[in-house]
């Protein structure tokens, strides 16, 4: 890559990797693990130093574990003995004060603090992917592209003047992805984005170790409240809502979080003597209710960077993990064919949406239906008593 004024290399001190993955969360770590048997030189970069806090609901669904097992069964076997987790077998839906609806899970699922889960995944990359170099605590603020040899992209930190070149760049760096900002025109749209807050509470009464809980009340639509257990009396507790509705209704999420507890007689009683541990923290969710540009020449996006969060449930880890695996498979095929064109890399999107596209479409329809006619929620609660609709709910959660 040449500076047009000096005619000298733009970043002469960059180190070269075949593949650079930005973001070492579930999507990036899965991509790295799926590349572990290749002869390709991989660099996995994250701005944080692990273990690091990650504001999330802390739910690890069955498809997450199944997909990880296909990538690295050794890591999943280790995780099954991991003490900092709770196995989840049921989800209870509490809709408009109606009789609770219990959904029973067949596949193994867990609640685990993201700080612990993501750290365990990164440790798995260290242990089982010898071709992957990990760089923590490095904030990429510059991405330059060109037709240089050997690298198509140069990424780095302008303050540190440290750079790396690569033939293929993977953006696994979350909702505020720098890869997406630099290489695509995708920008936040309130109709396809949600805001949420969560805090940890101890001393919560009535927790069931193997059961997550979701609460919906009409006065807080279109949003829902969750209680996900982490121990016998400690839970991840949160509230989320579509960003468009937050802006239109002028909702203060933090105020709504505490108001929801007071509006539910059950929650009010159960949280009466509880203690909030730490601050109530906010986070954004890039919903999969629209398809964004997630691939191009020599690059692709995974996980939250590709807007893959389920619009109805707000769950994103499983789609992130699936996208990381499919991304690695696409990259391996590109290197084998020596074809990094946008058309070839586009196969990533086609393969990914064959797996998750139908669920995202159904979830989007459900979300829009409840937005247009909130009373449909009561009908939904009634239908959930039917085994067919319970099975459908399992696929969406």
N, C-alpha and C positions, 0 to 999 in steps of 0.2 A: 504494500500500500504506500503510495508516494504522495508526499507533500507537494502540491502543484506549484508552490512558490520556490521552494528550495530544491525540488527534484530529488529529495532524500527520503529514505524510509520514515514513515510517520512514527512508528514505535519500534525502533531497532532492537530493543532489549526484551521483546515479548518471547515467552516460551510457548512452544506449540503442543497442542493436544488434538487428537482426532475428533474428540467430542468434548464439549464443555456443557455441563448442566448447571444452570443457576437455580439455586433453591434445593435444600437438602431435607425438605419435609417428605411426607408420604409419596408424592408423585415423583420427585427427584430421586429419592432413595430407591424406589421401586425400579425406576429406569436404570439406575446404576447397577442394581442387583441383576436385572435381566441381561445386562451387558457383560456379566462377570466371566463368562466362558469364551468371550471373543478375544482376539489379539489386539484390540483397539485400545489406545491410550486415552483414558477418560479423566477429566477433572471435574469434581463436584464441589461447587462453591456455595457458601451460605454467609450472609451478612452477620449472623449470630454465632455465638460460641455455645455449643451444646453441653449439658442440657439447658434449654432455654424455654421460657414460658410462652405458651401459645393460647390465645383466647379462643375457646371453642367449646362445643358441647361435650367433648370427651367420649363420644360413642363410636365404637369400632364395630361395624356391621359384619354380618356373615360373609358377604361377597368380598370384603376386604381381606379376610383371613384366607378364603379359598384362593383368591388371586395371588396373594403373597406366597401361599404354599406352592403354587405352580412356578413361581420365580425362584424361591429359596426355601425348600422344606426344612432345612436345618434351622433357619431363623424362626420359623413358626413353631417348631418343636421346642426351641428355647423359650419363646414367648409363652407357651402353654404352662411353663413352670415359673413364669415371672410373677413375683408376689404382689406387685403394685397394680393389680387389676381386679375387676369383678366380672364374672361371667353372667351375661344377661340371657334369660330364657323367656321373658315375657315383656310386653309393653301394654300399659293400661291407658286407654283413651278416655278422658273425662270431658264430655262435650255438653255445654249448656246445662250443667247440673243434672244431666240425665244419668241413668244407670251406667256405671263404668263398663267399657268394652275391653276385654282382655284378648290380646293377640299372642299366640305362643309360637316361638321360633324353633325351627328345626336345626339350622346351621349355627355353629358356635359364633357368639358375638360377645363383646366385652365393653365395659366402661373403664377407661384408663386415662389418667391425666396426659394431655398431649406432650407435656415436658418429658414424661417418662416414655411414652410410646415412640415419639419421634427420636429420642435418644437411643432407644433400643434398636430402632431401624438403622440409624446411622452406625451404631456399633456393629450391626450385622454386615453393613457394607465394608467396614474395616476388616472384619473377620473373614468374609467369604468372597470379596471382590478384590483380589490383589492387583488388578489392572486399573483400579480407580484410586486416584489421588484426591484427598479431601483437604479443602482449604476453608477453615472456619474464620469468622470474624473479619471477613473481607467484603466491603461494600462496593459493588460494581456500580459506577456512575457514568460509564462511558462505553458505548458500543459503536464501533466503526466497521462498515462493510465495504468490500471491494473485491477485485478479481486477482488478489495477490496469491503467490505460491509461497508457503504451503497453506496459508489460512484464508478462508473466506471472510471470517469475522475476527476482529480484535476487541477484546473486552478488558476492562481494567478500572483502576481507581486513579483519577487524575491527580488527587492530592498526594498519593503515595508514589505516583509515576511507576506503577507496576502493572504490566499488561500480559495478556495471554492470547495467542491466536488459535483458531480452530477451523476445521473443515465443516463442522456441524454444531449448531447452537440449539440447546433445549431450554426453553423458559418454563421453569417449575417454581417461579418466584412469587406466586400468590396474586391476589386481586390487584395489587398495585405494581404488577410486573413491569420491569424496565424493558424486558425483551418485547413485550406487547406494545409498550409505548413507543419504542424506537422503530419497530419493524412492521407495525400494523396501524390502521387508522381507528381501531376500536376504542371507544371511550364510554365512560359510565353512563348508563341510561336508567333513570329512576324506576321505570316499569320493569326492569330486569335486574334489580338490585335490592337487597334487603339489609336492614340494620338490626343489630341485636346487642344485648348486654347480658353479661353473666357474672356470677359471683359464687364463691364456695361458702357453704354454710355447714356448721357443726351443730349437733344437738337437735336435728330435725326428727320429729316423731313420725312413726309409721312407715319408715323406709323398709322396703323389701330388697334384700341384696341382689336378687336375680331379676328385678323388674324396674324398667324405666317407666316414667309417667309423663303424659302430655295433657295439658289443660287448655280448653278453649272456652271463652266467654263472649257473648255477642257484643258487649260494649267495648271489647278490645280487638275486634275484628278489623282488618285481616291480619291477625297475629296469634301467636300461641306461646304458652308458658311451659317450661319443662323442668322436671326434677329427675336427675340421673344419679344413681347412688355410686359412691366411691368407697364407702365403708359402712359399718352398721349404723352410724349416725351422721355421716358426712355426705354431702351431695353437691354436684354441679347444678346450679339453678340459674335459669335464664329466661329471657323474653325477647322475641323477635317479631319484626313486621316489615312489610314491603316498603321500600324507601319512598316511593311515590305517595303512599298513604301517610307515611310519617310527615312528609312535607305538606300534603294537602290538608290533613287534619291538625297540623301543628302539634304533633305528638312529641312529648319529651319522654324518651325511652326509659330513662332512669326513674322518673316519677311514675311511669306506667308500670314498671316492674314492681315497685312496692305497693302501688294501688291494686294491682292484680291479686296480690296475696290477701289484701284486706277485703277484696270483693268476693273471694271464694271462702265460704265458711270452713271448708275442709282445710285449705291451706292456712288460713288464719289460725286455726287451732293447732295445726302441726308445726307452724313456725313460731308459735307464741313464746317459747323459751329457747329458740335457736340463737346462734351467734354467727354473724357474718364474719368470715375469715378473709381479710384483705379487701381491696376495693372492688366496686362494681365496675367492670371494664366493658367497653364497647368494641364492636368489630363489624366489618362489612362483608357481605356475601354476594359474589358475582353469580347470578342465577343462570341456569341452563335453559331459560325460557326463550332464548334466541340463540341462533347459531352465529358465532363470530369467526373471523378469520383466525385460524389457529395453525396454519402451516404456510410455507413458501420455500423459496430456494434456500437450501442449506439450513433451514430452521423449522422448529415446531414448538407449540405450546402445550402444556399439560396442566391438569388439575384446575385450581382456581384461576390461574392465568388464562385458561381457555374457557372460563365461564361454564363450569360443569357441575355446579352445585344444584341438587334437586330442588326445583321451585316449590314443591309442596312440603317436603320434610325439612329442608334446609341442610340435609346431610351431604357432605362433600368428600369425605375421606375415601369411600369405596370407589367413586368415579375417578378420583385422583390416582388411586393405586392402579385401577384398570387402565387409565390413560398412560401412566408411566410404563406399564408393560407393553402396551400396543406401540407406544412411541419407540421403545428400544427395538422391537421387532421390525418396525419400519426403517429405522436407522441402519440396522444390520443388513436389510435387503438393499438399501441405497448404497452402502459401501460395497456389497458384493457385486452389484450391477454398475458401480461407479456412475450412478445417475442421481444427482442431487437437485434435479429440476423441480419446479413448483408442481408440475403435473405428477411426477413420481411420488413426491412427498405427500401429495394430496390423498394418496391411498391410506395414510394414517387416519384421516377423518372418516373415510368411508368404512374402514374396518371398526373404528371406535364406535360409530353410531349404529352399526349393526348390533353391537352389544348393549349400548345404553340409550340409543335414540328413542326407542318406543316408550321406555319408562319416563324419559324427560318430556316427551310429547304428552303423555297422559297426565303427568304432574302439572304441566303447564295449563292444560284444559281444566283441571280441578281448581287450580289457583284462580284462573280467570272467571270460572263459574261462581266461586264463592265471593269474588270481588263484585261481580255484577248483581248477584242475588244472595246475600248473606244467609237468608232463611233456608237456602239449600243445605246449610250445615245440619239443620235438624233432620232433614230428609236423609242426609248422609249418615247421621247417627242411627237412624232407624234401619237403613240398609246394612249397616255394619253388623247387625245381628245375624245377617245371612252369611253362611259359610263361604259362598262365592266371593262376596265383597271383602270378607276377611282375608281371603287368599290374595285378592288384588292389593289390599293394603299392605300385606307382607312384602310384596314386590316393590312397593313405593317407599318403604321406610328403611 
